[in-house]
C-alpha cells in the first residue's frame, strides 16, 4: 500500500545538521499526501500544512538575510534576489544535496511513478522540513538550517544564468511542454522619457501567466517571466492545452 523511507533517520539528521527532540515532527514533514491518505484516509496527516508554514519561515529568513547584507539595495532588487533563494529550483537543489528523496514517505503507486525524484515533491518537502525544524527548535534553529543549505548558494546563483535569467528558464519550461515561445506584451508605460516605468505581461498556452514592472523593457520582461515561473512552480499540474 505504501513505501517507507529508504535511508536511516539518524544519518539524515547528521546530514541536515539538526537533531529533532520531537521526531514525530520529522516524520510528519516527510509524509507525502499519497502516504498519508493510504495510512489514514486523510490528507491532514500529510506534510502540506507544514509546507505552508515552511514557505513563510523561509521567506522571512531570506528577507532578513538580504536586508542586512545589502543595506543600499532598493526593494525591487531585494525582491528579485530573494526570488532566487526561495525558488523551487533552489529548494530542489538543496533537497538533492541532503538526499531528501531517500527519506520520503510515499504510497507505492507514487513511488513507482518516480515520486522520490519528482521536482515538486522534493522542493515542497524541503519547505515542510524547514517548518518542522522551526516548530521543534524555534526560529534560530530554522535560520541556521536555511543558512547552511540555502543561503550558502546565493553568490553562485547571482552569476549562474540557470538561476538569474528568468526568461531563459521560462522558455525552457514552456518548450519542454510544447513547441511554443512565450510572448511578452507592454501593457503600460509611465513616467518621463528619461525615467520610464514599463509594465509587461507574458502569455503562452493561450493565457496570461505573469506580469512584471521595470525601469526598462528588459527588466520588466525578466520580472514577468519570474512571476510566471513562480506561479507554475506552485501549480505543477498545469499543462499546455495544445
Protein Blocks (a to p, Z undefined) as FASTA:
>chain_A
ZZcdfbdfklmmmmnopacfblmlmmmmmmcfklmmmmnopaklmmklmmmmmmmmmmmm
mmmmmmmmmmmbcfklmmmmmmmmmpmklmmmmmmmnommmmpccdfklmmnopmmgmkl
mmmmmmmmmmmmmmmnojmlmmmmmmmmmmmmmmmmmmmmklmmmmlmmmmmmmmnoccd
dddddfbdedjfklcccdddddeehiafbdcddfbfklmmmmmmmmmmmmmmmmmmbccf
ZZ
